[in-house]
């Protein structure tokens, strides 16, 4: 009987403790956000101009659920202007990817996008931009693509071997297609090829039958992601995105 009478009291006390805990947690988060804002104002220039510093800052924001990139307008963009920065970068990345579709079928490496932006930029420009930095890191480009993907435009990133690739078409790539691309990428990394495979090479690596390999190759070929070369009666499937990626890496390595 005693336990029954005390039940409501215990429930009320539990609710009070829960309310106090939530209130305390919210107050802590609020204090951290104020400190984060102060840090952002103090290091505004470094966040805007240094890709590595910008990456660390975004990592600091993440645990608090703070997204300085959520909008071009608002508190954080007023402090930093990086919402505008990523909005502009997303448009530039889209321009680079769309311009190259005829060559690669809508798939290219983040490294290649970065190289193009660094070397010649794009035709698109924002006269009102506060940030004139052209130092786009690979992380910046991936972040910008994340913003594009929310528009349902088909833009997304996929990992193929050690490379991160940008896909700018709504074509769904299943595990078989990804495996073929991975094989070509890994062989290019080892210097065994320039980004191409044959049916026999894929069969050897995967232990698939001819029909399964050919089906995967045919889709990549039909979408323009692969080119077919028949040399000495051997059909080789070239992937321009992987060939360009390996070439970009080699050039970057030689310049370091």
C-alpha positions as CSV (number, residue, x, y, z in Angstrom):
1,X,0.0,0.0,0.0
2,X,2.8,2.4,1.0
3,X,4.6,1.8,-2.4
4,X,1.3,2.5,-4.2
5,X,0.8,5.8,-2.4
6,X,4.4,6.9,-3.0
7,X,4.2,6.0,-6.7
8,X,3.0,9.4,-7.9
9,X,5.6,11.1,-5.7
10,X,8.4,9.1,-7.3
11,X,7.0,9.8,-10.8
12,X,6.8,13.5,-10.1
13,X,10.4,13.6,-8.7
14,X,11.6,11.7,-11.8
15,X,10.0,14.2,-14.1
16,X,11.6,17.1,-12.1
17,X,15.0,15.4,-12.4
18,X,14.5,14.9,-16.2
19,X,13.4,18.5,-16.7
20,X,16.4,19.8,-14.8
21,X,18.7,17.6,-16.8
22,X,17.3,18.8,-20.1
23,X,17.4,22.4,-19.0
24,X,21.0,22.0,-17.9
25,X,22.0,20.3,-21.1
26,X,20.4,23.1,-23.2
27,X,22.1,25.7,-21.1
28,X,25.5,24.0,-21.7
29,X,24.8,23.8,-25.5
30,X,23.9,27.5,-25.5
31,X,27.1,28.5,-23.8
32,X,29.1,26.4,-26.2
33,X,27.4,28.0,-29.2
34,X,28.2,31.4,-27.8
35,X,31.9,30.4,-27.5
36,X,31.8,28.9,-31.0
37,X,30.4,32.2,-32.3
38,X,33.1,34.1,-30.6
39,X,35.8,31.8,-32.1
40,X,34.3,32.1,-35.5
41,X,34.3,35.9,-35.4
42,X,37.9,35.9,-34.2
43,X,39.1,33.5,-36.8
44,X,36.8,34.5,-39.7
45,X,39.7,35.1,-42.2
46,X,41.3,31.7,-41.5
47,X,38.0,29.9,-41.8
48,X,37.2,31.7,-45.1
49,X,40.7,31.3,-46.7
50,X,42.3,28.2,-45.3
51,X,40.6,24.9,-46.3
52,X,42.3,22.9,-43.5
53,X,41.2,25.4,-40.9
54,X,37.7,25.5,-42.4
55,X,37.4,21.7,-42.2
56,X,38.4,21.7,-38.5
57,X,35.9,24.4,-37.7
58,X,33.1,22.4,-39.3
59,X,34.1,19.4,-37.3
60,X,33.8,21.5,-34.2
61,X,30.3,22.6,-35.1
62,X,29.0,19.1,-35.9
63,X,28.7,17.7,-32.3
64,X,26.5,20.7,-31.4
65,X,24.2,20.2,-34.3
66,X,25.3,23.6,-35.7
67,X,25.4,23.9,-39.4
68,X,27.0,27.1,-40.6
69,X,26.2,26.0,-44.2
70,X,22.5,25.6,-43.7
71,X,21.6,28.8,-45.5
72,X,23.1,31.7,-47.4
73,X,21.3,34.0,-45.1
74,X,21.0,34.0,-41.3
75,X,23.2,34.3,-38.2
76,X,26.1,32.1,-39.3
77,X,26.3,33.5,-42.8
78,X,26.3,37.0,-41.3
79,X,29.3,36.0,-39.2
80,X,31.3,34.1,-41.7
81,X,29.8,34.2,-45.2
82,X,30.7,30.5,-45.8
83,X,27.1,29.6,-46.6
84,X,27.5,31.8,-49.7
85,X,31.0,30.3,-50.3
86,X,29.6,26.7,-50.5
87,X,26.5,27.9,-52.5
88,X,28.8,29.4,-55.1
89,X,31.2,26.4,-55.0
90,X,28.2,24.0,-55.6
91,X,27.3,26.0,-58.7
92,X,30.9,25.9,-60.0
93,X,31.2,22.1,-59.3
94,X,27.9,21.5,-61.2
95,X,29.2,23.5,-64.2
96,X,32.5,21.5,-64.3
97,X,30.6,18.2,-64.1
98,X,28.0,19.1,-66.7
99,X,30.6,20.3,-69.1
100,X,32.4,17.0,-68.9
101,X,29.5,14.6,-69.3
102,X,30.1,14.1,-73.0
103,X,33.5,12.8,-72.2
104,X,32.9,10.7,-69.0
105,X,29.2,9.9,-68.9
106,X,28.6,11.9,-65.7
107,X,31.3,10.5,-63.4
108,X,34.6,12.1,-62.5
109,X,36.9,12.2,-59.6
110,X,36.8,14.9,-56.9
111,X,40.6,15.4,-57.6
112,X,39.9,16.2,-61.3
113,X,37.2,18.7,-60.3
114,X,39.6,20.3,-57.9
115,X,42.3,20.5,-60.5
116,X,40.0,22.1,-63.1
117,X,38.8,24.7,-60.5
118,X,42.4,25.5,-59.5
119,X,43.8,25.7,-63.1
120,X,41.1,27.5,-65.0
121,X,38.1,28.1,-62.9
122,X,34.6,28.3,-64.4
123,X,32.6,30.8,-66.5
124,X,30.2,31.4,-63.6
125,X,31.1,34.1,-61.1
126,X,29.3,36.0,-58.4
127,X,30.0,39.7,-58.3
128,X,28.6,40.0,-54.8
129,X,30.8,37.3,-53.3
130,X,32.7,38.4,-50.2
131,X,35.1,35.4,-50.4
132,X,37.4,35.4,-53.4
133,X,39.3,32.3,-52.3
134,X,40.1,29.7,-55.0
135,X,41.6,27.3,-52.5
136,X,39.0,24.6,-52.7
137,X,40.0,21.5,-50.8
138,X,38.6,18.1,-51.7
139,X,36.5,18.3,-48.5
140,X,35.1,21.6,-49.6
141,X,34.0,20.1,-52.9
142,X,32.4,17.0,-51.2
143,X,30.5,19.4,-48.9
144,X,29.2,21.4,-51.8
145,X,28.1,18.2,-53.6
146,X,26.2,17.3,-50.4
147,X,24.2,20.5,-50.8
148,X,23.5,19.7,-54.5
149,X,22.4,16.2,-53.6
150,X,19.6,17.6,-51.4
151,X,18.0,19.1,-54.5
152,X,17.4,15.7,-56.0
153,X,19.6,16.6,-59.0
154,X,21.4,13.3,-59.2
155,X,24.6,14.7,-57.8
156,X,26.3,12.5,-55.3
157,X,29.7,11.2,-54.3
158,X,30.8,7.5,-54.3
159,X,34.0,5.8,-53.2
160,X,35.8,3.8,-55.8
161,X,39.0,2.2,-54.5
162,X,41.0,5.0,-52.9
163,X,39.2,7.7,-54.9
164,X,36.1,9.7,-54.3
165,X,34.1,10.2,-57.5
166,X,31.3,12.7,-58.3
167,X,28.3,11.2,-60.1
168,X,26.2,13.9,-61.8
169,X,23.5,11.7,-63.4
170,X,20.6,9.9,-61.8
171,X,21.8,6.6,-63.1
172,X,21.8,4.0,-60.4
173,X,25.1,2.1,-60.1
174,X,24.7,-1.3,-58.4
175,X,27.3,-3.3,-56.7
176,X,28.5,-5.0,-60.0
177,X,29.1,-1.7,-61.7
178,X,30.9,-0.3,-58.7
179,X,33.1,-3.5,-58.5
180,X,34.1,-3.1,-62.2
181,X,35.0,0.6,-61.6
182,X,36.9,-0.4,-58.5
183,X,39.0,-3.0,-60.4
184,X,39.9,-0.5,-63.1
185,X,40.8,2.1,-60.3
186,X,43.0,-0.3,-58.4
187,X,44.9,-1.5,-61.4
188,X,45.5,2.2,-62.4
189,X,46.8,2.9,-58.9
190,X,49.2,0.0,-59.3
191,X,50.3,1.2,-62.7
192,X,49.0,-1.9,-64.4
193,X,46.8,0.1,-66.7
194,X,45.5,3.5,-67.5
195,X,42.0,3.0,-66.4
196,X,40.8,0.1,-68.5
197,X,39.7,-3.5,-68.0
198,X,38.7,-6.4,-70.3
199,X,36.0,-9.0,-69.7
200,X,38.7,-11.6,-68.8
201,X,40.3,-9.3,-66.3
202,X,37.0,-8.7,-64.5
203,X,36.2,-12.4,-64.6
204,X,39.5,-13.3,-63.0
205,X,39.1,-10.7,-60.2
206,X,35.4,-11.4,-59.4
207,X,34.9,-15.1,-60.5
208,X,31.7,-14.0,-62.2
209,X,30.3,-15.7,-65.3
210,X,30.5,-14.0,-68.8
211,X,26.9,-12.9,-68.7
212,X,27.2,-11.1,-65.4
213,X,30.4,-9.3,-66.4
214,X,29.1,-8.3,-69.8
215,X,25.9,-6.9,-68.3
216,X,27.8,-4.6,-66.0
217,X,30.2,-3.5,-68.7
218,X,27.3,-2.9,-71.1
219,X,25.5,-0.5,-68.8
220,X,28.7,1.5,-68.1
221,X,29.3,1.6,-71.9
222,X,25.7,2.7,-72.7
223,X,25.9,5.6,-70.2
224,X,29.1,6.8,-71.6
225,X,31.1,6.1,-68.5
226,X,33.2,3.6,-70.4
227,X,34.7,3.6,-73.9
228,X,35.2,0.5,-76.0
229,X,38.5,-0.2,-77.7
230,X,39.0,-3.3,-79.9
231,X,42.7,-3.9,-80.3
232,X,44.2,-7.2,-81.5
233,X,40.7,-8.8,-81.1
234,X,40.6,-8.0,-77.4
235,X,37.9,-5.7,-76.2
236,X,39.1,-3.2,-73.6
237,X,36.8,-0.9,-71.7
238,X,38.3,2.4,-70.8
239,X,37.1,4.6,-68.0
240,X,38.0,8.3,-68.8
241,X,37.2,9.4,-65.2
242,X,39.7,6.9,-63.8
243,X,42.3,7.6,-66.4
244,X,42.0,11.4,-65.7
245,X,42.1,10.7,-61.9
246,X,45.3,8.7,-62.1
247,X,46.8,11.4,-64.4
248,X,45.8,14.2,-62.0
249,X,47.4,12.3,-59.1
250,X,50.6,11.8,-61.0
251,X,50.8,15.4,-61.9
252,X,50.1,16.5,-58.3
253,X,52.7,14.1,-57.0
254,X,55.4,15.4,-59.4
255,X,54.7,19.0,-58.3
256,X,55.1,18.2,-54.6
